[in-house]
């Protein structure tokens, strides 16, 4: 199963995420009862009414959170909310994954405020996020994710719309996205994008929950069979779009997916020796794969297209290597989703011609059929050591591996 969170247009908030999970099928009564049980752990806050109802948002039927609260405070310490959340998940006997998730969410929020203001974490005070609604969102989402079994599924996230313009809050006026949002998304591997909406579309609570649900960012929907869709309504209305967060759940058959970057550049004045060395250098920088294709460009010039598959983590180092080694003046970067056949890595000890070797191989399984491929570096080393051709060495090793596998 795969789950796609789609905040491309309306952004994300804690209540939108919670409502979309309810619309996806999470037990709303279980969530409401859990939140009411948690209320007692936060002083000076009372929930007078809580419910989930269906409404129309720009003619899109979605679930909205009805939350009527009575609070006597407009500021609260982060540690007080953190303690209330920890006590809540313990009292509700949530699973270790759900409990850790809830604690990580509030820790992310506190850490962001601590870094922005340059103060210790235990000195952080919330204003906008000081209410019981922060506890409602975090604890409610933890209950919903556990109820739907999503902690054990692959969750992907499309680019998060943060809006535009400026925001006014307790510290004054600031350009949008505000510092808290940027700090939360920093190093999360998730992608944010602005929009023409002159308002905040991603809230700190929504952002801190999201980055703890997933770190897998994709540029578009993967190939999937849609099985259920949840629509979570935000509190505000906009003229040009429905303020609704979508969560889509489906299946992908026998494949897994991931998201990679593809780097491409054309070089027409580099020797074959340099290109051969380039492949090795780029692979050592963490590339998933490197390909070089010959071709013809403008004015009939022969050229080589260098194409590299890599991740966000290794992109900068590989781009630097491409420029330094080839002198290229530009690199094209695109996002791409991949189907991946399930595989596993193995390392065994085998004897060949009276000598003991460690042999690494990768095993794949697809539609009931299995296959494996021996790591070429190991194959080459063993072939040289026993003084046999690579093909013969491979046949001998495969025979031994098959014996061990059966």
N, C-alpha and C positions, 0 to 999 in steps of 0.2 A: 504494500500500500504506500501511497505517497500523498502528502498534503501540501497544497500551495496556498500561501497567504498572499492576497492581492491588495496592497495599499497604494497602487499606482496613481489613483485619482483622488480618493478621499483621505489618504493618509491613515493614521491609526491613533486610537486612544484606548485606554484600559477598558472602558465600558463598551466600545465598539467591538473589541476583540472578544470580550466576554459574551456579548450578545450574539456574535456570529457563531460562537461555539455552541450556544444554546440552540440556535437555528439549525446547526449542523446535526444536532441530536443529543446534546448533553442534557441530563436530567435537571430541569430547572428547579424542581422541588428540593432535590438534594443540595443544589447550590444555595438556594434561599435559606434552607434550614442550617446549612453550614455557616453562612454569613451571619445569621441571627445568633448562632452559638458563639461566634467570634466577637460580637458586639461588646460583650462584657469585659473584654481585655483592653478596651480603649476608653479611658475615662472622659467624662464631659461630652460624650457623643451618644446620641440615641437615634436608632432607625425607627421612624414612625410608620413607614410603609416601604416595602420592596417587592417588585414584581417584574416579570418580563412579558411584554405585550407586543402583538403584531401591529405595525403601522405602515403607512405609505410614505416613502421618502422619494420625492420626485417620481412618483408612480412606480417605485420599486418596493414591493412588499418585503419588509425586514423586521427584525426583532429589536425592540428598544427597551432600555432599562428604566424602570420607574423607581426612583429612589428619593424618598422624602425623609430628610434627616433634621435633627435638632442638635446644633453644636454651639458650645459656649466659648470656643477658642478659635482664633484666627491664626495662631502660630503654635507649633508643636515641635519638640525635638525629634530628630530622626531616630535616635535610640529608643524613644518611647514607642514609635510606630513599629520599629523592628522587633522589639520585645513582644508587642501585641500580635504581630504576624507569626512569630515563632511559637508563642503560646497557643495561638489558634490552630495551627496545623498539628500541634501535638495533641490538643484536646480532640480534634477531629479524627485523629489516628490515620492521617494520610500516609501514603506509601513513602519510603525514603526518597524516591525520585521526585515526588510532588513536594515533599517538605523541603528538600534541598533547592528545588526550583523557586519556591516562594521566598526562601531566605535569600537566594541569589538576586532576585528581583529588587528587593528593598536595599540590599547591599550595593547594587549597581547604582541606584538612585542616590544613596548617601555618598558613595565614592565620587560621583560626578559633582555633587554640590561641594564636597570637600576640596576637590582639585580646583574648581572654578574660583572659590573664595579664599583658597590658601589657608584653610583651617583644619584642625584635626577632625576625624570622622565623628568623634563623640561630642563635638561642639556644633555639629550641623543642626540647623533649625529649618523646618519647612514652613512655607507660607501657603502657596497655591496647592501644594501636595500634603498639607497638614491635616486634611479632613479624613473622616472615616471612609470616604469613597476610595482613597488609596488602598486601604485594607480590603474593602469590598472587591476592588478590581483584582488585586494580587491573589487573595485567597480564593475568590470566585473562579479565576482562570485556572488555578492549581486544581481545584475540585473538578472543573470541566475537562481539563486535559486528562486527568486520571480516569474520569468516567468514560471518556471516549477511547481510552487506550492509546493516546497519541504520543506518550513518552517513548513508546517503542516503535514509532513509525518515522519514516523520513519526512522531514518538513523543510520545504523550500520557501523562499521569500522573494517576491518581485520587488523592483525599486520602490522605495518608500517616498511618497510625496510629502514634502514638508511645508508646502505653501510658499508664500512670499510676503513682501511688505515688512511690517514691523509688529512687535508685540509689546504690550504694556503690562507690567507686573510689579511686584513689590519693590524691585530694585530699580524701577524706572522704565524707560523705553529702550528697546534694543532691536536691531535688525533681526529678521526671521530667516533661518532658524536661530533660536537663542542658544546661548553657550551650553546650557544643560543638554539640549538635544545633540549638539555636536560632540560633546564629551562622551555621551552614552554610545553614540554610533561609532566613535573613534575606535579603531582596532577591532570592530565587530565583524568585519568582512561583509556587512550588508551595505547596499547601495542606496543613497538618498538622491532625490531629484526635486528641484523647485517647480513652481507652477504659477499661473497667472492669479490664483486666488491670493488676495492680499490679507491673509489671515494664517494663523498657526494651524496646520493640519496634523502634525505629529506632536503629541503631548509627551512630557517627560515620563509619566507613568506608563503610557502605551509603549514608548520606546524601550524602557527598561525591561518590560515584560517581553517584548518582541526579541530583543537580543539574547535573552535567556531561553527562548523557545528554539531558536535556530541561528546558525551562523552561515547557512548555505544560501547564497544569493544567486538568482538566475535572472537573465534578461528577458525571458519569455516563458510561457507555459511549456512544460515538457510534454512529449507524446504520452497521453494517458487516457484511460477510459473513465469518464466522470461518473461517480456513483452518488455523490451528495454534495450540496452546496449550501453554505450558511451565509446569511446577510445580516450584518450587525450595524444598526443605525447610530449615527452620532447625534448629539443634541442640537447642533446648529443646522440651518437650512441655507443652501446656496442656489443661486439662480441658474447656473450653467451645468451643474452636475448633482447627482444623488450623493449625499453624504453617507455613504454606505461602504463598509469593509466587507470584502468577499473572502471566504475560505472555501477551497475546493478540495474534496477528498476523492481519490480514485485509485485505480490499479494500473500497473505498467507491465503486466505479464511476467516474462522471465528475466526482464532487464532491470538493472539499476541505472540511475542517472547521476551525473554530476555536471558542474559548470566549469568551463576552462576558458582561458584567454588564447587567442590565436594571433601571433605576431608575424607580420609579413613585410618583407622589403626586397626591392629589386636592386641587384648589384651587377654592373657591366664592366668593371675594371679590376676584378679580383681574380687571382690565379686559383687553380684547382687545389694547390697545396694549402693555401690559406683557407679555402672553404672546407677542406678535409679537417684541418686543425680546428676550425670554427665549430664543427659538429661536436667534437669531443669537449671543447671548452663549454659550450652551451649545455650539454648533457650534465657536465660536472656542476653547473650552476643550478641544477634541479629541474631542467626541462623534462616534460613527459615524452616528447618526441621531437625530432628535427627532420625536415625533408628539404631537399634542394632540387629544383626543377629548371631545366634549360628552356629558353624561349627566345622570341624575337620581340623587341619593343620598337618605339618610334625610330624612323629613319633607317629601319632594317638592322638595328643594332642587336647583336646577340647578348643575352642577359641570363642571369640566374636568379630565380625566385627562391628566397630563403623563407621557409614557413616553420614556425615553432609553436608547439602546444605547451602551455605552462599554466600555472595558477597565479592568483593575485600575489601570493607570498613571494614568488620568484620572479615576477614580471620585471621589476626595476633592475635587478642584477643582470638579467638576460638582455634587456634593452641596452644597458650600458655596454655589454660585451659585443652586441651587434654593431653598435656605432664605432666602438674603439677598434674592433678587428677588421671591419669592412670599409669604414669611412662613409657609410650610408648617411644621407641627409634627411631621412624620414622613415618612420616605421608605422605601418597600419596595425591597429589593435581592434579586434572584434571579440564579443562574447559569444560563446557557443555551448550548447548543451550536448552531452554525449550519452548514448546508450552504452552500458557496460555489462558484458557477460560476467556473471558471478565467478569469482576466482579466489583461490587460496594459495598461500606460499608455503613451501615445504623444504626441509633441510634434512637429508639423511646421510648416513655413512655407508659407502659401498666399497667392495674389494674388486679390483681389476688387475689381472696379471700379477697377483700377489701383493699389490700395493693398496693401501687404504686411502680413500678420498671422501671429502665432504662434497655432496652434490646438492645444489639448490635447483628446485623446479617449481613451476607455476601450474596449478591444476585448475581446470575450468569444468563447469557443469552447466549443461543447457538441454532442456527438454529430455531429461533422462539419460543423456549421453555425456560421458566424461572424456577429457583428453588432458594431456600435460605437455609442457615444453621445458626442456632443460636450459638452465641459464648458460648462455653462450660462453661467457668468460670461464665458467667451470669446465665446460665441454672442451674449449680450446686448451686449457691448462692440462687436463687429463690426457687429451690427444697427444700433446707435446711430450708429456712425461712417459707415456707407455709407447711412444713412437708408432702410433697408428693413425690412419686417416680419420678426419673428423666424422665422416659418415659412418665408418665402421665403429668408431668409439661410441657414437650416439646410439647405434643399433644395440650394442652390448649393454650400455647403461639403461636404455629403455626396457630391455628384456629383464634386467634386474629389478627395476622399479615396478614393473608390472607384477613380478613375483611377490614383491612386498605388499603391493596394493590389494592383491587377491587373497 
